[in-house]
Amino acid sequence: QKLRRGSDMIGEWILASWDAAWTLHVWGFHEAKLDSEAVRRRAKHIRKLIMESEKIIG
């Protein structure tokens, strides 16, 4: 619910970034199913999520 509201306010990129972060956490860390290329491809989305969050938080 909150993520949907956030994506409506901020933009659809936040949903893609959150999905990338979740996938990396679950399939990369817990399940160890992602290779280095899969991690690299998600990193830019996660980086944007962190950078934009820092701007909002201050």
VENMO-V161602 format. One line per field, one symbol per residue. ss: DSSP state (h for helix, s for strand, l for the rest). phi: phi as a letter, one per 30 degrees, with the letter a starting at -180 (. if undefined). A space follows every 10 residues. Layout:
ss=???
phi=???
This chain:
ss=lhhhhhhhhh llhhhhhhhh hhhhhhhhhh lllllhhhhh hhhhhhhhhh hhhhhhhl
phi=.ddddddddc kdeddddddd ddddddddcd chccddddde ddedddeded dddddddj
